[in-house]
């Protein structure tokens, strides 16, 4: 009786430790994604400023709009990939080009969609570019209002 209660306690401790480690790794991953998005945001602003070869208020405004739109559309593309919006196009093109080599696709369309559902991006990866674009748009709008 005593051995089984001790093993249950150790199993419970292992389970709690695994949950804590999973939470810590998830928090670290989210922090890494946010930092990466911010670095990407600043690199896009820097690229836009150098591309314009100007450092006026209007150039900064354009650079922050550029960075915001690029990050927003990265998030949009990840969202489209998760929702399988482009799956008919990709499956159709793949089967069309396989037709020229007289091969058939390995999976039919239904199984292709079911297979793609196994490889979705996590929600936090999908939402991070959207949230990273918000400060860029806010800064761009503030600069845009101050230009007038």
C-alpha positions as CSV (number, residue, x, y, z in Angstrom):
1,X,0.0,0.0,0.0
2,X,2.8,2.4,0.9
3,X,4.8,1.6,-2.2
4,X,1.8,2.4,-4.5
5,X,1.1,5.7,-2.7
6,X,4.8,6.7,-3.1
7,X,4.8,5.8,-6.8
8,X,1.6,7.8,-7.3
9,X,3.2,10.8,-5.6
10,X,6.4,10.5,-7.7
11,X,4.2,10.2,-10.9
12,X,2.3,13.3,-9.8
13,X,5.5,15.2,-9.2
14,X,6.9,14.1,-12.6
15,X,3.6,15.2,-14.3
16,X,3.7,18.6,-12.5
17,X,7.4,19.1,-13.5
18,X,6.6,18.3,-17.1
19,X,3.7,20.8,-17.1
20,X,6.0,23.5,-15.7
21,X,8.8,22.7,-18.2
22,X,6.2,22.8,-21.1
23,X,4.9,26.1,-19.9
24,X,8.5,27.5,-19.5
25,X,9.5,26.4,-23.0
26,X,6.3,27.8,-24.4
27,X,6.9,31.2,-22.7
28,X,10.5,31.2,-23.9
29,X,9.3,30.4,-27.5
30,X,6.7,33.2,-27.4
31,X,9.3,35.6,-26.1
32,X,11.7,34.5,-28.8
33,X,9.1,35.0,-31.5
34,X,8.2,38.5,-30.1
35,X,11.9,39.6,-30.0
36,X,12.4,38.2,-33.5
37,X,9.4,40.1,-34.8
38,X,10.6,43.3,-33.2
39,X,14.1,42.8,-34.7
40,X,12.5,42.1,-38.1
41,X,10.3,45.2,-37.7
42,X,13.3,47.4,-37.1
43,X,15.3,45.8,-39.9
44,X,12.4,46.5,-42.3
45,X,12.2,50.1,-41.1
46,X,16.0,50.4,-41.6
47,X,15.8,48.8,-45.0
48,X,13.0,51.2,-46.1
49,X,14.9,54.3,-44.9
50,X,18.0,53.2,-46.7
51,X,16.0,52.4,-49.8
52,X,14.5,55.9,-49.8
53,X,17.9,57.4,-49.1
54,X,16.1,60.0,-47.0
55,X,15.7,60.5,-43.2
56,X,12.9,63.1,-43.1
57,X,9.7,62.7,-41.1
58,X,7.9,61.6,-44.3
59,X,10.6,58.9,-44.9
60,X,10.2,57.6,-41.4
61,X,6.4,57.6,-41.8
62,X,6.7,55.6,-45.0
63,X,9.2,53.2,-43.4
64,X,6.9,52.4,-40.5
65,X,4.0,52.0,-42.9
66,X,6.1,49.6,-45.0
67,X,7.2,47.6,-42.0
68,X,3.7,47.4,-40.7
69,X,2.2,46.2,-44.0
70,X,5.0,43.6,-44.5
71,X,4.5,42.1,-41.0
72,X,0.7,42.3,-41.4
73,X,0.9,40.4,-44.7
74,X,3.3,37.8,-43.3
75,X,0.7,37.1,-40.6
76,X,-2.0,37.1,-43.3
77,X,-0.1,34.4,-45.3
78,X,0.3,32.3,-42.2
79,X,-3.4,32.6,-41.5
80,X,-4.2,31.6,-45.1
81,X,-1.9,28.6,-44.8
82,X,-3.6,27.5,-41.6
83,X,-7.1,27.9,-43.0
84,X,-6.1,26.0,-46.2
85,X,-7.4,28.8,-48.4
86,X,-4.8,28.2,-51.0
87,X,-5.0,24.4,-50.8
88,X,-7.2,24.0,-53.9
89,X,-4.7,26.1,-55.9
90,X,-1.6,24.3,-54.7
91,X,-3.2,20.8,-55.1
92,X,-4.5,21.7,-58.5
93,X,-1.1,23.0,-59.7
94,X,0.7,20.1,-58.3
95,X,-1.6,17.5,-60.0
96,X,-1.5,19.6,-63.2
97,X,2.3,19.5,-63.4
98,X,2.4,15.8,-62.3
99,X,0.1,15.1,-65.3
100,X,2.9,16.0,-67.7
101,X,5.2,13.4,-66.2
102,X,2.3,10.8,-66.4
103,X,2.1,10.5,-62.6
104,X,-0.8,10.7,-60.2
105,X,-0.7,12.6,-56.9
106,X,0.0,10.3,-54.0
107,X,-3.1,11.6,-52.1
108,X,-6.6,12.6,-53.3
109,X,-7.8,16.1,-52.4
110,X,-9.6,15.0,-49.2
111,X,-6.7,13.2,-47.8
112,X,-4.4,16.0,-48.9
113,X,-6.4,18.4,-46.8
114,X,-6.4,16.0,-43.8
115,X,-2.7,15.6,-44.1
116,X,-2.2,19.4,-44.2
117,X,-4.3,19.8,-41.0
118,X,-1.6,17.8,-39.2
119,X,1.0,20.4,-40.0
120,X,-0.6,23.7,-39.0
121,X,1.2,26.6,-37.5
122,X,0.5,27.2,-33.7
123,X,-1.8,30.0,-32.9
124,X,0.9,32.1,-31.3
125,X,3.0,32.0,-34.4
126,X,0.0,33.0,-36.5
127,X,-0.9,36.0,-34.3
128,X,2.6,37.4,-33.6
129,X,3.1,39.2,-36.9
130,X,-0.3,40.8,-36.6
131,X,0.5,42.1,-33.1
132,X,4.0,43.1,-34.2
133,X,2.6,45.3,-37.0
134,X,0.3,47.3,-34.6
135,X,3.1,49.4,-33.1
136,X,4.4,50.2,-36.6
137,X,1.0,51.4,-37.7
138,X,0.6,53.4,-34.6
139,X,3.9,55.1,-35.0
140,X,3.2,55.7,-38.7
141,X,-0.2,57.3,-38.0
142,X,1.3,59.5,-35.3
143,X,4.0,60.6,-37.8
144,X,1.5,61.1,-40.5
145,X,-0.7,63.3,-38.3
146,X,2.3,65.4,-37.2
147,X,3.2,66.0,-40.9
148,X,0.0,67.9,-41.5
